[in-house]
Amino acid sequence: MPNEKRVRKSLEEILIPGAMRSPVQLNLVREIIISDQKVNINLASAALNPGIQDWLKSQISGNISQLPGVSQINVNFVESTPKEINEVSHVIAVMSGKGGVGKSLVAALLSIALARQRKEAGILDADITGPSIPKIFGLGNVRPSSSETGILPVLSKLGISIMSINLLLEHEDDAVVWRGPIISKVIQQFWEDVLWGKLDYLIVDLPPGTADAPLTVMQTLPVSGVVIVFSPQELAAMVVKKAVRMADQMKIPILGVVENMSYLTLPGSGEKLELFGKSRGQEMARAAGAPLLAQIPVDPELARLCDQGKIERYSSEILDNLNQNFIKALSLKAKQD
Ligand code: ADP
């Protein structure tokens, strides 16, 4: 007689088109009932359009009927919404005092760190008026699949689930000119109507600044930690303090700070040139009461990979350190919880 473990394993091998994750990873498997040689599987229908449901049914029937001892297989869809199905363990928000300091880049690098640690990670691009996540992952032309109940995120090459307004616009570079309340609604929908399934970490790329926009996002989503990104040229001290105050008010811990565009390594001599002013990484870490996760240099290779949509190919000692420090900060927080 087939057992549930084998059935589940068989379901794990099926990757749903578009999302490229299995029904198990997407948390769609509601019930597996085995009696005699009959296997009954109840799946949540959330965000799956009729075409995908039919495809899934036939794939599952095909795979499960190969298992020894199975004579009959039934696949049923139970009506449900992504909100009922999603199980996201941790939501980490990435914020910055202003645009253009590399907030999205850092959000991308943090999710890559998690994916390389074999964690199920996603990015919710909440920077609605300046969405750059799909571009740096090379997903500019990808369109997510959707149904009446929701949308499937798209998967990056490393396996990061991504949702961004850019993926839904007809033209990648269409401008979004919506007002605040509509933007908040979109972000809420990205949380509730996107089938994230089971995720260990969802990284949220917040709108820049410390005004209403990022605040609303933090109130809308169950954020469990914040990473603050800054560059040496801005009024870093003031910005970091504002961000710290905001996180404190919301009782959300700061996991760490990242200084971007910290310096440039001169070719030849290897000398570090602090081209945007003196590094204030340690000072900012003290102000935030959180570790300095990385000081990222201005790196032409990084800029090139972002432009080409190949950020996942980036590797450097600095990235390795960022990864280690971030994982350390997460496990420290987990101990405190
Ligand atoms: P933000 O989200 O803060 O507006 P982004 O992360 O979108 O900023 O960064 C803007 C662009 O600046 C990136 O696409 C990348 O090309 C470039 N960039 C950011 N940080 C670096 C860096 N350390 N080295 C080289 N280029 C960088």
Boltz pocket constraint, residues with backbone or C-beta under 6 A from the ligand:
constraints:
  - pocket:
      binder: B
      contacts: [[A, 96], [A, 98], [A, 99], [A, 100], [A, 101], [A, 102], [A, 103], [A, 104], [A, 105], [A, 106], [A, 130], [A, 132], [A, 136], [A, 208], [A, 260], [A, 261], [A, 296], [A, 297], [A, 298], [A, 299], [A, 300], [A, 302], [A, 303], [A, 304], [A, 306], [A, 307]]
      max_distance: 6.0
